[in-house]
Amino acid sequence: MFVVLLICLFLLALLCASWLYYSKYRSLIALTSDWPSGPSWPLIGHAHYFLNIAPERMFEHLRELYAKYGRENRLKFWFGTELNLFTGNVHDIAELSTSLAYNQKSEHYGVLLNWLGEGLLISKGEKWLQRRKLLTPAFHFTILKQFVEVFEQQASVLLAQLSASVNGEPLELFKPLSLYTLDVICETSMGVSIQAQTLAESDYVRAVHIMKHVTHQRLSHLFYHFDFTYRWTPLAWEERKALKTLHGFTTRIIEQRRAEQLTKPTTLSANGTAELGIKRKSNFLDILLNSEVNGEPLGNLDIREEVDTFIFEGYETTATALQFLFYNLATHAECQQRCYEELIEVFGHDPVHFEGLKNLRYIELCIKESLRLYPPVPAFARKVVKQCQLNGLTVPAGTNITVLPMYIGRLPEHFEEPDLFRPERFAAQSAGNTSNPFAFVPFSAGARNCVGQKFAMLEMKTVLVHVLRRFEFSYAGNQAPELMFGVTLCTRLPLLFHIKERSVA
Ligand code: HEM
């Protein structure tokens, strides 16, 4: 009898909650009725579609949901009271990229706040606009040109690391690549070498790895997602410790550099070179220290947010892109050979230079094709603050809109035989060339696109020139990568490669 009473009470509570939920969200449901979706359950909405889906199945699962319930590459999910619109529609992406109504990032980026503060990636409104204006010139080619020397110096360390694996056990290439990109981004951001490639066990490198783990965990587990539960967990304790190291390091460098500037003011010469007593290449930190917003110099905290954002954005994204590029070249020997022939034609065995990198046309096609198939940032999302219309469909205030570059990049209406690695499709005259730029968005698009895009392209080309000039790669795995969504695109099992010295005829 008692059990029956309990069940009745439970059902009654469920009914009341459903009624409250429905009456509150009824108008939102009506407003978004034009957005296609699968059947939903009371209270949890569409969350049941994602229960028990293995992470490495998630992308295929989403493709299946799009195919089954989507229309014009749009799909709607309610997760409880949270409305999420997923769009792979190029017209939507064009509007998302160009209209200020979609300028604000979704709440999911909040898991990065402790580390990055309100740096360029997360900031919004006026603050974002001012910072973007201030930072865009830092990626001018006169500055990027100088960074090629850093890419080059660090690449010689990478070669020494790789040579230890020649003809040996298969190598998990991502590890040396990510230490390389960490060295590069720290040196170009702060003007200091952290020697991650040779001191992989240093406190700084360990702290970066911990933050990667923390961010991944917070995005994957609901329990860690909400600050009020997360802050009491051992993971939060680990994060606080890692942040002490990371913020402490960046702050020390900023203070040192500011002090140096007071005694020997830095001026950027016409070619972007900083004069600091000794001649030093410019770096993002010096540029920030010499910048003003509304006539005021930036404070240490403002600068730290931006430097940390560059490090976060520039390190793992580029290493991921390189890993998949090597995978594609290792599984397409003829493309690897063509890249080699091109780089020899442009540089021979001489050092790399900025002008030559621009002439690596085939290599650029390979990088783009690899980014299309394996975009390092697998998802980006916006929060709509004011109700608006997206190509005639209503988007209520509070909605999250998510874009998956890998979904769009593999749509047959934009790319013939989309699952094949065919670099030529990006050549201007190719028949398979997509005419719509919003179908290829590994760097996002429009106002909030990746400010470091050209930097990343130059860095990837420099690595490829150095590594392919010396080594040949083949894939040691026997199956295609099983892809998983993280902050960056990752694989269930590490990708392993055989490396051998290139035999030059
Ligand atoms: C292959 C490498 C890279 C890829 C695929 C990539 C991709 C992206 C994407 C998709 C976004 C938009 C994210 C969003 O809307 O949430 C973004 C933003 C950004 N990226 Fe990159 N990125 C790469 C390398 C870099 C590098 C090397 C830097 C710095 C040197 C950098 C700095 C930034 C910054 C600061 C933003 C925020 C821009 C803003 O909101 O105004 N990225 N990146």
Residues whose N, C-alpha, C, O or C-beta is under 5 A from the ligand:
A	BS01	HEM	L120 L121 F310 E313 G314 T317 T318 A321 P376 V377 F380 A381 V441 P442 F443 S444 A447 R448 N449 C450 V451 G452 F455 A456
